[in-house]
Amino acid sequence: LEIPTIVVLTKMDKLSRRESEQRVLEVARALELDPQQVIPFSAVTNEGRHDLAAAIVDLIAQPAWRSP
């Protein structure tokens, strides 16, 4: 459908840095997305908070993907 997509992987504080990077790649590959569209996030450590906020702002700033 070519709809702009962001995937957020939560509870990433439970994984090591290496496991986190591997999980992002696995999910991106499985969903056929660019790894940049997969954001690791942890509410406990605030990992990914700024990346997620920036991705949402960028997504909102894009032209509408649907015709009115």
N, C-alpha and C positions, 0 to 999 in steps of 0.2 A: 504493500500500500504506500510505501515511501513516506510514512508518517514520522516526523522527527521523534526520536526516542532517547530516553535516558534510563538506564537501569542502575538501581542503587542496591548494592550488596550490604546488608546490615550485619551488625554483630561482628565486625571484622577484628575487634580487639581480642577475640578468642583465637585468632590465628597468628602465626609468626609472620614476619615481613615476607619471607619467601613463600609461605603458604598463601598469603593474601595475593601476592603477584600472580601466582599460579592459578588461583581461583578466578581472578579477573580474566585471565587469558582463556580458561576453560569455558566460562560463561559466555564471553564474547564469541568464541568459536562456535559454541552450541547454538547461540541465537543469531549467528551470522551478522554480528555487529563489529564495528571498529572498537578496539579496546578503550578508546577515548570515551565511548558512550557508556562504559561500565564504571561506576564510581564506588570504590570501597568506602564504607561509612561506619562510624562508631559513635553512638551518643555518649558512651562512657568516656572515651578519650578525645572526642571531637575530631577524630581523623576524618578527612573528607568533607568537613562542614563547609569550608570555603570553596572547595571544588564544586560541590553540589549547588551552592548558592550561585556561583558564577555560571554554571551550566544552565540553571533555570533562567537566569537573566538573559543569557545568550539565546536560549530557546524562545523566550517571549519576544525578543527583538527581531527574530526571523520573520520574513513575510508569511502571511497566512498560507498554510499548506492546503487549505480547502478553498474552493471557489464559493463565493456567496450564493 
